[in-house]
Amino acid sequence: MKPEATLRRWLKAVFLLPALILGVLTIPATMASATTNGTLEVCKADTGGAKGVTFQFKVVRLSNSTSQTISVEGGKCSALPRAAGNYRVQEVAKSGWSVASITVDPAANTVVAANLAQRKVTVKVRQGQDTTVTVANQGDKGFLKVCKTSSDPSTRALIDAFRFTVAGSNGTVPGGSFQLTAGTTSNPGCSAQLGPFPAGTRLTVTEAQDALSDLTSITVNPATRGSAIDLVAQSVVVTTGAGVTQATFNNEVKPPPTKGFIEVCKQSTGQFPVSGLFNFTITPSSGPVINRSVAVGQCTPALEVAAGNVTVTEAAVTGTVLDRVEVAPASRLVDQNLTNRSVVVSVPNDPDQSNETLVTFFNKAVTGQFKVCKTLAANSGALAGQPFTFNIPGVGTVTVIAGQAGETVCSTPITLAVGTAVSITENPVANVAVLGVVVSPASNDRGSSGSTANIVIGSGVTSVTFTNQALGTIEVCKNALDSSTAQAGPFQFQVNGGPAFGVKPGECSGPIRVPAGTATVLELQKANYQLAFVTATGDRLLSSSTANPAIVSVPFGGVSNETVVTFYNKVQRTGFKICKQILDSDLAGDTITFDVSVTGDGAGSLSLTAPSVGGIACTAFIDGFPVVNPDQQAPQVTVTERQTTAPLSEVTSITVDPTDRLVSSNLALRQVVFKLGAGTATVATFTDDAVDATPPVA
């Protein structure tokens, strides 16, 4: 027999005897007999995450089918005295676990080979021999174990000094808050296994801060299951897999602290002073980052920091740039980057504040420029060479001499700090209008209108362009060529398409300012009147004398050089005629006489020869009558037909065309009254029938 087998049996006897004495190990009568000449030992391997996990096995003696169910913890064995014979050992199925291997020692005691799928094996128990069945499992779920190590004996001597939490997506997991004592690398201090967890579960393991030591490393085994290792936060994210995942935190004793002092100051430099608060970030070689705000002309107090190199960084402030950094003593300057507004200085290990490192940041304003420009409208050549002045508070007066029409002329650039608000106002010039102001770039415009530009200085050059229009003066007059027109009331005009205004005959409008060059004057149509002709000052009428609108030349200047445009109007003229129709042939060829009177124009008579039946005869067209009299009423015409001598006639009807001009008619009086109107001539038609003059027979 092998020495190790003898030793194993001896150890089993040592462990089994107390169990038998205490009654812990009970052998059913059906399985034990007076002849117990062998031992069956069932072991559970601690691999695959099974350590500490309890599994159940069913042991069946095949000769009489007696069975017993036993429990075995991962990493331990259960030894049972057995009568010689064949036994089937079968693990009871456990959710989340599969059988990875079944071994028999000695292998010769295998009766029926292991069936991993059915989790069983049949073995023989021989007299005087141990038969050991070892089952290894693989968990479908994972477990987590957290360990603590340190190479420092004093750190390892701190019992339960390191506190940990293990958290999942729903908070701290069961058993996930515990304390550990540090061990060595070969013998770490570890927690109990946490779990099981479904494969792929993400767990965050965090170690609480310790005042006496620093966390120097975090390792995960297998390494592929660790991520987001953060030594500052003292945490790691572990993704579980099959079996046990181990996270090991290593701490080492903190070195004795060293400290010194630093002071940060802010100053302004350059032509344009800067002001306000500046923010600084002070980053020592170890320990917390310090953030301070410092006003221009002031300093922080002496700040305690870890001795060594300290980085001081100024946050960017719009409109300023870091010009230089001064360090006192100068020998403590390690490095600087003005572009990044950062400096690295050395702080000595000295608790005396008088030996502080003084760092002073000098900032200057970023500058930009602006210029004032002048442009003339296309028809404003008269202003070429004209000086224009601009009032700029805080700067003074700027003068720009205008160039030719359409040309832009600018002042020399003026330098100011970026962000400065500037107001530029053009001073008025007689007979000159400001058409608009344009700021380029437009993003620097802060609400410009009229003759004032409001801008903010940006980087580069900001151009402010004022466009001017030369103005002239025009006056519109109205003259009447007849008495009706003289009493017609105001005539309406528009200049350059602007609002309409009225001018009475014999009067003029006030002076009207218009862009110098050419202007159009339109007389709006007035019922019953027509334009006769137009005149303008000198040779300034550019259109024909009868054109409406009239086009005139308007030179630059005021009333003394104004263009006067005079419109001459007259009343429209109209006329009428009288016509005759007959119903009896006896009247044909008769001379018909009409007495006619026109209001405001006198009276007279008209004659015509009566036509044949079915025909019509008319007088000549009588025209030249105004469509309205001076009282602005249409003239009325009274026409009375004289009675013929033989044969006698009667007027059977009188019509007027247009019909709306009929005022009244009286057939008995053989008379009609109608009014004249503009446009179509008025026609009055008399229809007569013969009258039998023979007295009736009694």
C-alpha positions in Angstrom: 0.0 0.0 0.0 1.2 3.5 -0.9 2.3 5.6 2.1 0.0 8.5 1.0 -3.0 6.1 1.0 -2.1 4.9 4.5 -1.8 8.5 5.6 -5.1 9.4 4.1 -6.8 6.5 5.8 -5.2 7.5 9.1 -6.4 11.1 8.7 -9.9 9.9 7.9 -10.0 7.7 10.9 -8.9 10.6 13.1 -11.7 12.8 11.6 -14.4 10.1 11.4 -13.9 8.8 14.9 -15.1 12.0 16.7 -18.0 12.2 14.2 -19.1 8.7 15.0 -18.7 9.3 18.8 -20.7 12.5 18.6 -23.3 11.0 16.4 -22.7 13.4 13.6 -22.1 10.7 11.0 -25.0 8.3 11.0 -24.9 5.1 9.0 -28.3 3.6 8.2 -28.7 0.0 9.3 -29.5 -0.9 5.7 -26.1 0.3 4.5 -23.8 -0.6 7.5 -23.2 -4.1 8.7 -21.1 -5.7 11.2 -18.7 -6.4 8.3 -17.5 -2.9 7.4 -14.4 -3.5 5.4 -14.0 -0.5 3.2 -14.6 3.3 3.0 -16.3 5.4 0.3 -15.3 9.1 0.3 -17.1 11.7 -1.8 -15.2 15.0 -2.3 -16.2 18.3 -3.9 -13.4 20.2 -5.6 -13.2 24.0 -4.9 -12.6 24.9 -8.5 -15.1 26.6 -10.8 -16.4 28.8 -8.1 -17.6 25.9 -6.0 -15.5 26.7 -2.9 -17.8 27.1 0.1 -20.9 26.1 -1.9 -22.9 23.0 -0.6 -23.8 20.2 -3.0 -25.9 17.1 -2.4 -25.1 13.5 -3.5 -27.1 10.3 -3.7 -25.2 7.2 -2.8 -26.9 3.9 -3.8 -25.7 0.4 -2.9 -26.5 -1.6 -6.0 -26.8 -5.0 -4.3 -29.9 -4.1 -2.3 -30.8 -0.6 -3.8 -30.4 1.1 -0.4 -29.6 4.8 -0.7 -28.4 7.7 1.3 -28.3 11.5 0.5 -25.3 13.4 1.8 -24.2 17.1 1.6 -20.6 18.1 0.7 -19.2 21.7 0.7 -16.9 22.8 -2.1 -13.3 22.1 -1.0 -14.3 19.4 1.5 -15.0 15.6 1.6 -17.5 13.2 3.3 -16.1 9.8 4.3 -18.5 6.9 4.8 -17.7 3.4 6.0 -19.2 1.0 3.5 -19.6 -2.7 3.1 -17.7 -4.1 0.2 -19.6 -3.9 -3.0 -20.7 -1.7 -5.9 -22.0 1.8 -5.3 -23.5 4.5 -7.6 -22.5 8.0 -6.6 -24.7 10.7 -8.3 -24.7 14.5 -7.7 -28.1 16.0 -7.3 -28.6 18.6 -10.0 -28.1 22.2 -8.8 -29.3 25.2 -10.7 -26.5 27.2 -12.2 -23.9 24.4 -12.0 -22.7 21.7 -14.4 -20.3 18.8 -13.7 -16.8 19.5 -15.2 -15.1 16.2 -14.2 -15.5 13.0 -12.1 -12.4 11.2 -10.9 -12.1 7.9 -9.0 -9.1 7.0 -6.8 -7.9 4.4 -7.3 -9.1 4.4 -10.9 -9.2 0.6 -10.8 -12.3 0.8 -8.5 -14.3 2.3 -11.4 -17.1 -0.1 -12.3 -19.1 2.1 -14.8 -17.3 5.1 -16.3 -18.4 8.5 -15.2 -21.4 10.1 -17.1 -20.9 13.9 -16.8 -24.3 14.7 -18.3 -26.0 12.5 -15.7 -23.5 13.6 -13.0 -22.8 9.9 -11.9 -20.2 7.2 -11.6 -20.3 3.6 -10.4 -17.5 2.4 -8.2 -16.4 -0.6 -6.1 -15.6 -0.5 -2.4 -13.0 -3.1 -1.6 -12.1 -4.5 1.7 -9.3 -2.6 3.4 -9.3 0.2 0.7 -10.5 3.8 0.4 -12.4 4.6 -2.7 -12.5 8.4 -3.3 -14.9 10.0 -5.8 -14.0 13.7 -6.6 -16.5 15.8 -8.5 -15.5 19.1 -9.9 -18.1 21.7 -11.0 -18.3 24.7 -13.1 -20.7 27.4 -12.1 -22.8 29.0 -14.8 -22.8 32.2 -12.6 -19.8 34.1 -11.3 -18.5 35.0 -7.9 -16.5 38.0 -6.7 -13.7 38.0 -4.1 -12.0 41.2 -2.9 -8.5 41.0 -1.4 -6.2 43.5 0.3 -2.3 43.4 0.2 0.5 45.6 1.4 4.3 45.2 1.6 4.4 47.3 4.8 4.2 45.3 8.0 2.7 48.2 9.9 -0.1 48.4 7.4 -0.7 44.7 7.6 -0.9 45.0 11.4 -4.0 47.2 11.1 -6.9 44.8 11.8 -10.0 45.3 9.6 -8.6 48.8 8.7 -9.8 48.8 5.1 -13.4 49.3 4.3 -15.0 48.2 1.0 -18.3 48.4 -0.7 -19.5 46.3 -3.7 -22.3 47.9 -5.7 -24.3 46.7 -8.7 -26.9 48.6 -10.8 -29.4 48.4 -7.9 -27.1 49.5 -5.1 -24.9 47.6 -2.7 -25.1 43.8 -3.3 -25.8 41.4 -0.4 -22.7 41.1 1.7 -21.1 43.9 -0.3 -20.0 46.0 2.7 -17.1 44.6 4.7 -13.7 45.3 6.2 -10.4 43.6 5.4 -7.0 43.2 7.0 -4.1 43.5 4.5 -2.0 40.5 3.8 1.0 39.7 1.7 1.0 39.2 -2.0 1.3 35.4 -1.4 -1.3 35.4 1.4 -3.7 38.3 0.8 -6.5 39.2 3.2 -9.7 38.3 1.3 -13.4 38.6 1.7 -15.8 35.7 1.5 -17.0 35.0 -2.0 -19.9 37.2 -3.1 -22.5 35.9 -5.4 -23.5 34.1 -7.4 -24.0 36.7 -10.1 -25.1 36.1 -13.7 -22.2 36.2 -16.1 -21.6 39.7 -17.4 -22.8 41.5 -14.2 -20.9 44.8 -13.7 -19.9 45.4 -10.1 -18.1 48.5 -8.8 -15.7 47.8 -6.0 -14.7 50.9 -3.9 -12.2 51.1 -1.1 -12.8 53.9 1.4 -10.0 56.5 1.8 -7.4 55.7 4.4 -5.5 58.5 6.2 -2.4 56.4 6.9 -1.8 54.8 3.5 -2.2 55.3 -0.2 -3.8 53.0 -2.7 -1.0 52.1 -5.2 -2.6 49.5 -7.4 -5.7 47.6 -8.3 -5.4 44.3 -10.1 -8.2 42.0 -11.4 -7.8 38.3 -12.1 -8.6 37.4 -14.8 -7.4 40.8 -16.0 -9.9 40.9 -18.8 -12.7 41.3 -16.3 -11.4 44.6 -14.8 -12.1 48.0 -16.2 -12.3 51.7 -15.2 -9.5 51.4 -12.6 -9.4 54.7 -10.8 -6.7 55.1 -8.1 -8.0 58.5 -7.1 -11.6 57.3 -6.6 -10.1 54.0 -5.3 -12.5 52.0 -7.4 -12.6 49.4 -10.2 -15.4 47.9 -12.3 -15.5 44.1 -12.3 -17.5 42.2 -15.0 -18.2 38.7 -13.6 -17.7 35.5 -15.5 -17.9 31.8 -14.7 -16.0 31.0 -11.5 -14.4 33.5 -9.2 -13.2 36.9 -10.2 -10.7 38.4 -7.7 -10.0 42.1 -7.3 -6.9 42.9 -5.3 -6.2 46.4 -3.8 -2.7 47.2 -2.7 -2.0 50.0 -0.2 1.3 51.4 1.0 2.1 53.7 3.9 2.1 57.4 3.1 5.4 59.2 3.1 5.8 62.0 5.6 4.1 65.1 4.2 6.1 68.1 2.9 4.6 71.5 2.5 5.4 75.1 1.4 3.5 78.2 0.5 2.5 79.9 -2.8 0.8 83.2 -3.5 -0.8 84.3 -6.8 -1.3 88.0 -7.8 -3.0 89.7 -10.7 -1.8 92.9 -12.4 -2.7 95.0 -15.5 -0.3 96.2 -18.1 -0.4 97.9 -21.5 -2.2 101.1 -22.8 -5.7 100.0 -21.9 -6.1 98.7 -18.3 -8.0 95.5 -17.6 -10.2 95.0 -14.6 -12.4 92.5 -12.9 -11.9 89.0 -11.5 -9.5 86.4 -12.9 -9.8 82.7 -12.0 -6.8 80.6 -11.3 -6.3 76.8 -10.8 -3.4 75.9 -8.6 -2.4 72.2 -9.0 0.3 70.9 -6.6 2.3 67.8 -7.1 -0.1 66.0 -4.6 -3.1 66.9 -2.6 -6.2 68.8 -3.7 -6.4 71.3 -6.5 -7.0 74.9 -5.4 -9.3 77.3 -7.3 -9.1 81.0 -6.5 -10.5 84.2 -8.0 -8.2 87.3 -7.9 -9.2 90.9 -8.7 -6.8 93.0 -10.7 -4.3 94.7 -8.2 -4.8 92.0 -5.6 -3.3 88.7 -4.4 -4.4 85.5 -2.8 -3.3 84.8 0.8 -0.3 82.5 1.2 -1.7 79.1 0.2 -0.3 75.9 1.8 0.5 73.3 -0.9 2.6 70.1 -1.2 6.3 71.0 -1.7 7.6 70.4 -5.2 6.4 71.6 -8.6 3.1 73.5 -8.7 1.2 74.4 -11.8 -0.7 77.7 -11.8 -3.2 78.2 -14.7 -5.2 81.3 -15.5 -8.6 80.9 -17.0 -9.1 82.8 -20.3 -11.0 86.1 -20.0 -12.5 87.6 -23.2 -10.8 90.7 -24.3 -7.5 90.1 -22.4 -4.3 88.3 -23.1 -1.6 87.1 -20.7 1.4 89.4 -21.4 4.0 87.9 -18.9 4.4 86.1 -15.6 6.9 87.1 -12.9 8.1 84.6 -10.3 9.8 85.6 -7.1 12.4 84.4 -6.4 13.0 84.1 -10.1 15.0 80.9 -9.7 11.8 79.1 -8.8 10.4 79.4 -12.3 10.4 75.9 -13.8 8.4 76.4 -17.0 5.8 78.7 -18.6 3.4 78.7 -21.5 1.9 82.1 -22.1 -0.4 80.8 -24.9 -2.0 78.4 -22.4 -1.7 80.9 -19.6 0.2 78.4 -17.4 3.3 78.5 -15.3 5.1 75.8 -13.4 7.0 76.9 -10.2 9.0 75.2 -7.5 7.7 75.4 -3.9 10.3 74.5 -1.3 9.6 72.3 1.7 9.4 75.1 4.3 6.6 75.8 6.9 7.7 79.4 7.0 5.3 81.6 4.9 8.0 84.2 4.5 9.7 81.7 2.1 6.7 81.5 -0.1 6.8 81.4 -3.9 5.1 84.6 -5.4 3.6 84.3 -8.9 2.3 87.4 -10.6 0.3 87.3 -13.8 0.3 90.5 -16.0 -2.6 90.8 -18.4 -3.2 93.4 -21.1 -6.3 94.2 -23.1 -6.7 92.8 -26.5 -7.0 95.7 -28.9 -9.0 96.3 -32.1 -9.4 99.2 -34.4 -12.3 101.0 -36.0 -12.5 103.5 -38.8 -15.2 105.9 -40.0 -16.0 105.9 -43.7 -18.1 108.1 -46.0 -19.9 107.1 -49.2 -22.0 109.3 -51.5 -25.1 108.2 -53.3 -24.9 108.0 -57.1 -26.5 111.4 -57.7 -24.6 113.2 -54.9 -21.5 114.2 -56.8 -22.1 117.8 -55.6 -20.9 116.7 -52.2 -17.4 115.5 -53.4 -14.8 117.3 -51.3 -17.3 118.2 -48.6 -15.9 117.6 -45.1 -18.1 115.6 -42.8 -17.5 115.6 -39.0 -18.3 112.8 -36.5 -18.6 113.2 -32.8 -17.2 110.2 -30.8 -17.5 110.4 -27.0 -14.2 109.5 -25.4 -12.3 109.8 -28.6 -13.2 113.3 -30.0 -14.1 114.6 -33.4 -13.2 112.7 -36.6 -13.4 114.4 -40.0 -13.7 112.6 -43.3 -13.5 114.4 -46.7 -16.1 112.9 -49.1 -14.8 111.4 -52.4 -16.6 111.1 -55.7 -20.1 109.7 -55.8 -20.0 105.9 -55.3 -16.5 106.1 -53.8 -15.8 105.2 -50.1 -13.3 107.2 -48.1 -12.3 106.3 -44.6 -10.5 107.9 -41.6 -7.3 106.5 -40.2 -7.9 103.5 -37.9 -8.4 104.3 -34.2 -7.3 101.7 -31.6 -9.3 100.7 -28.5 -9.6 97.7 -26.2 -11.7 94.8 -27.5 -15.2 95.0 -26.0 -15.2 98.8 -25.7 -18.6 100.3 -26.6 -18.4 103.2 -29.1 -21.0 105.6 -30.3 -20.4 107.6 -33.5 -22.7 110.4 -34.6 -22.5 112.3 -37.9 -23.0 116.0 -37.4 -25.7 117.5 -39.7 -24.9 119.2 -42.9 -27.4 121.5 -44.6 -29.3 119.9 -47.5 -27.6 116.5 -46.9 -29.4 113.4 -45.7 -27.9 110.3 -44.1 -29.3 107.4 -46.0 -27.9 104.7 -43.6 -25.0 103.4 -41.7 -23.4 99.9 -42.2 -21.1 98.2 -39.7 -18.7 95.6 -40.8 -18.5 93.0 -39.5 -22.2 93.1 -38.7 -21.6 91.1 -35.4 -20.0 94.3 -34.0 -23.1 96.4 -34.6 -25.0 97.1 -31.3 -28.1 98.9 -32.7 -27.1 101.5 -35.3 -29.8 103.8 -36.9 -30.3 107.2 -38.3 -27.1 109.2 -38.1 -25.7 107.3 -35.1 -23.7 104.1 -35.2 -23.4 102.0 -32.0 -20.6 99.4 -32.1 -18.4 97.2 -29.9 -14.7 96.9 -30.7 -13.8 93.5 -31.9 -10.6 91.9 -33.0 -9.2 93.3 -36.3 -10.7 96.4 -37.9 -14.4 97.4 -37.6 -15.6 99.7 -40.5 -18.5 102.1 -40.0 -19.7 103.5 -43.3 -22.2 106.4 -43.5 -23.9 106.9 -46.8 -25.1 110.5 -47.7 -27.5 111.9 -50.1 -27.3 115.4 -51.6 -30.6 117.2 -51.4 -32.3 119.8 -53.6 -35.5 121.7 -53.2 -38.6 121.6 -55.3 -41.8 123.7 -55.2 -45.0 122.8 -57.0 -47.4 125.6 -58.2 -50.9 125.5 -59.8 -52.3 128.1 -62.3 -55.8 128.2 -63.9 -56.6 129.1 -67.5 -60.3 129.7 -66.9 -62.7 130.8 -64.2 -64.0 127.3 -63.6 -60.5 126.0 -62.9 -59.8 129.0 -60.7 -62.6 127.9 -58.4 -61.9 124.1 -58.6 -60.2 123.8 -55.2 -56.9 121.9 -54.5 -55.3 119.7 -57.2 -53.4 116.6 -55.8 -49.7 116.0 -56.6 -47.0 113.4 -55.8 -43.3 114.1 -55.9 -41.1 111.0 -56.6 -44.0 108.8 -55.8 -44.4 110.1 -52.2 -47.5 111.0 -50.3 -50.1 113.1 -52.2 -50.5 116.8 -51.3 -52.9 119.5 -52.5 -52.2 122.8 -54.2 -55.0 125.3 -55.0 -55.0 127.3 -58.2 -53.0 130.4 -57.9 -50.9 128.9 -55.0 -47.7 126.9 -54.5 -46.7 124.1 -52.1 -44.0 124.7 -49.5 -40.4 123.8 -50.3 -40.0 120.0 -50.6 -36.6 118.4 -50.1 -35.8 115.7 -52.6 -32.6 113.9 -53.6 -30.5 116.2 -55.9 -30.6 115.1 -59.6 -33.9 114.5 -61.3 -37.4 114.4 -59.8 -40.8 113.5 -61.1 -43.9 115.5 -60.3 -47.2 113.8 -61.0 -50.6 115.6 -61.0 -53.4 113.2 -60.0 -56.4 113.2 -62.3 -59.2 115.7 -61.2 -62.6 115.2 -62.6 -63.8 117.8 -65.2 -60.3 119.3 -65.6 -57.3 118.6 -67.7 -53.6 119.6 -67.8 -52.8 122.2 -70.4 -49.0 122.5 -70.0 -46.1 122.5 -67.4 -43.3 125.0 -66.9 -40.2 124.8 -64.7 -37.5 127.1 -63.5 -35.1 128.0 -66.3 -34.3 125.0 -68.5 -34.9 122.5 -65.7 -38.0 120.9 -67.4 -36.6 117.7 -68.9 -39.9 116.2 -70.2 -42.3 117.7 -72.7 -44.4 120.6 -71.6 -47.6 118.4 -71.7 -46.1 115.3 -70.1 -47.6 114.1 -66.8 -45.6 113.3 -64.7 -43.2 116.1 -65.4 -39.5 115.3 -65.0 -37.4 118.1 -63.8 -33.8 118.8 -62.8 -33.2 119.5 -59.1 -29.7 120.9 -58.3 -28.1 120.5 -54.8 -29.1 123.3 -52.5 -31.9 124.9 -50.6 -34.7 127.4 -51.3 -32.4 129.9 -52.9 -31.7 127.4 -55.7 -35.1 125.6 -55.7 -36.8 124.2 -58.8 -40.3 125.6 -59.2 -42.7 123.4 -61.3 -45.9 125.1 -62.4 -48.9 123.1 -63.7 -51.5 125.0 -65.9 -55.0 123.4 -66.0 -58.2 124.2 -67.8 -61.8 122.9 -67.5 -62.8 120.2 -69.9 -65.2 121.3 -72.7 -68.3 119.5 -74.0 -71.3 120.1 -76.3 -74.7 118.9 -77.4 -77.0 118.4 -80.4 -80.8 118.2 -81.0 -82.4 115.6 -83.2 -85.8 115.1 -84.7 -87.9 112.0 -85.5 -91.5 112.1 -87.0 -94.4 109.6 -87.0 -96.5 111.3 -89.8 -95.2 111.9 -93.3 -97.1 115.1 -93.4 -94.4 116.6 -91.2 -91.5 115.5 -93.4 -89.6 118.4 -94.9 -91.0 120.9 -92.3 -88.5 123.4 -90.8 -88.3 122.7 -87.1 -87.0 125.5 -84.8 -85.8 125.0 -81.2 -85.2 127.8 -78.7 -82.1 127.0 -76.7 -80.6 128.5 -73.5 -77.5 127.5 -71.6 -76.9 128.6 -68.0 -74.0 130.9 -67.8 -73.8 131.2 -71.6 -76.9 132.9 -73.0 -79.7 131.8 -75.4 -80.4 131.3 -79.1 -82.2 129.1 -81.5 -81.4 126.1 -83.8 -83.3 124.8 -86.8 -83.4 121.6 -88.8 -85.5 120.0 -91.5 -87.8 117.2 -90.4 -86.7 113.8 -91.8 -89.0 111.3 -93.4 -90.8 108.7 -91.2 -88.3 106.3 -89.8 -85.4 108.7 -90.3 -83.6 111.1 -87.9 -82.2 114.6 -88.5 -79.9 116.4 -86.1 -78.4 119.9 -85.7 -74.7 120.4 -85.9 -72.7 119.6 -82.7 -72.7 122.7 -80.5 -69.5 122.6 -78.4 -67.2 124.7 -76.3 -69.2 124.7 -73.2 -67.3 124.0 -69.9 -68.4 120.7 -68.2 -68.7 122.8 -64.9 -69.2 126.4 -64.3 -67.2 128.4 -61.8 -69.7 127.3 -59.1 -68.5 123.8 -60.0 -72.0 122.8 -61.2 -72.7 121.3 -64.6 -74.3 123.8 -67.1 -78.0 123.1 -67.8 -79.5 123.3 -71.3 -83.2 124.2 -71.9 -84.5 123.3 -75.3 -88.1 124.2 -76.4 -89.5 123.1 -79.8 -91.7 125.7 -81.6 -95.0 124.6 -83.0 -95.2 124.2 -86.7 -97.9 126.2 -88.6 -99.3 123.5 -90.9 -99.8 120.9 -90.3 -99.8 121.1 -86.5 -97.7 118.6 -84.5 -97.5 117.2 -81.1 -94.4 116.0 -79.2 -95.0 112.4 -78.3 -91.6 111.8 -76.6 -88.3 113.4 -75.7 -85.2 111.3 -74.9 -81.7 112.4 -73.6 -78.6 110.4 -74.1 -76.8 109.7 -71.7 -80.0 109.2 -69.8 -78.5 110.3 -66.5 -78.2 113.9 -67.8 -81.9 114.4 -68.1 -83.1 117.0 -65.6 -86.8 117.3 -66.7 -89.1 117.1 -69.7 -92.6 118.4 -70.5 -94.3 117.1 -73.7 -97.1 119.6 -73.5 -94.7 122.5 -73.3 -92.6 120.7 -76.0 -89.6 121.3 -73.6 -86.6 119.4 -72.1 -83.9 120.4 -69.6 -80.7 118.4 -69.5 -77.2 119.0 -68.1 -73.9 118.8 -69.8 -71.1 116.4 -68.8 -67.5 115.5 -69.6 -66.8 113.0 -72.4 -69.7 112.0 -74.6 -71.8 114.8 -76.1 -75.4 115.1 -74.9 -78.1 114.3 -77.4 -81.8 115.4 -77.0 -84.2 113.7 -79.4 -87.8 115.0 -80.0 -90.3 112.7 -81.7 -93.4 114.4 -83.2 -96.7 113.3 -84.7 -99.1 115.4 -86.9 -102.3 116.8 -85.4 -105.5 117.0 -87.4 -106.6 120.7 -87.3 -110.1 120.2 -88.9 -112.9 120.5 -86.3 -115.0 117.4 -85.9 -118.5 117.4 -87.6 -121.3 118.0 -85.1 
